[in-house]
């Protein structure tokens, strides 16, 4: 599936994240852990695959960060703008999106694994290059030992997933001059993996 097709799939189910049954605490503890690696307060942040729940936007704003959101789903962006009308949101495909600034904090929670597997390495390099020295990137992937991709209809419409595997992910982090600060299977026995990466201070 292309990112555009994935966006259309999420258009069909976007309202689920605004439903009272959605767990708005999901991922917050991991983001607080990631924020603890930041030195000082303030700065710029972006939520890649931001969806519409706004929970990370609110947490990062409360931490003193100026936050932007990006999502390939038009419906997600519509709902996100309604919830946070003062936040800049971009309806775009991160594969072709060009960062116009560097960020102190970037999050890609449960989103980057929807990118075509072949696109994930160049996108990851682009994201890590967009970190300021000392900047932090938190993302999720599947805790697998090797690359894998699939499509399923577990949420209704067909949705694609692809992951490069833990060894390649960590090697890429190092190649980009960054350091893995935290890696956790946070929903074991599900292979949902949280990765927190930082660009060391003093680098360019």
C-alpha positions, 0 to 999 in steps of 0.5 A: 500500500502507498502512504496515500492509501494508508491515509484513506484507510485511516480516514474511514476510522479516524473518529475511533480516536475521539471516542470515549472508549479510546485510552488517552493514556496510551503512550504518555508514560513513554513520552514522559520518559523521553522528555526526561532526556531533554535538557532545559525547557522550551523548544520545537516539537513535531508529532509525526502521524499525529492522529486526532486524539491530541494527547501528545500535543497536550503533553508536549505543550505542557512541557513548554514545547511549541508543537506541530502535527503531521498526518497523511489522513485528511480526516485525522487532520480535520479532527486534530484542527478542531481539537487544537485550532492554534496548533499548526498541522500539516496534511502530508506524507512524511516520505516526501515532507521536507523539514524546514527547521530542526526540532528538540523533540520528535515523536512517531508513535504507532505511525512510522511502521505504516510507511513502505519498508523501502521508504523507512530507512531514508525517512529515518535518516531524514528524521534524525537529521532534523533533530537539534543537538541534544534532541530526542526522538521517540517512536514505536516499531515491532520488536522483531529480529528481521525485516517484515511487512504485512497488511491486515484488516484488524481495524476494519479497512486494509492497513499496511505495516512494515518494520526493519527489525531491531538490529537494522534499526539500532545500526541505523541510529548509530550510523546517523550519529545518534544514541539509543537511550531506551528500548522497551517491550512495553506491552509484552507478550505483544511485540510492541517496541518503544525506542527513545533516541537522542542526538548527543549534544555538541554534534551538528 
